[in-house]
Amino acid sequence: MTWPPRALLLSWLGLLVLLALTVGIAYRPLGALNTPIALLIAGIKAAIVAAFFMELRRARALTIVFAGAGLFWLAIMLWLALSDYLTRPT
C-alpha cells in the first residue's frame, strides 16, 4: 500500500524545512548546544523517512523488529566509539 501523493509531498516539504533549519543552526553560535540540536533535528528527519518513505508505519511487526534491531546496533556502535574516545589520554 502506498501513501497518497499529498502525504508524500508534505513529508518531503517537512524534510526540506528541517534541512533549512539544520543549515541555519549550523551558522548560529550556540556553543555546546549545536551538536544536541543538530542530532535532534537529524532524529526527526530519520523518523519522517522511516515512517513515510520506508513505510514503517504500516509495516508488519517483523519489519519493525528488524528496523529496531538496526537502531539498537547503531546505539551499540556509537557507545563503543564514545567509550573509546572518552578513555583515551589527553
Phi, psi and omega in degrees: 000133181254160179281153174293151182303329180295318179294320178294320179295317179293322178292323177295318177295323176297321177294323177293320178296317179294327175296315178297322178294320178297315179295318179297320181288332180296333181265001178265136178279087182259002178069232183287349181276351180302311183293312179298323179292318178296321178292324177296315179296319178296323177295321177295318178297319178296323178294321178295315180297317181294319184287319187260307186280327175271352177058040179284342179294328181249016184277165176287165184297323181295323178295320179292324177298318180291325175295319176295324177295323176296319177293322177296318178296320176299318178297320177297315181296319178294321178296317179295319179294319179292320179293325176294316181295319184285339181265001178282143177288149182280000000 
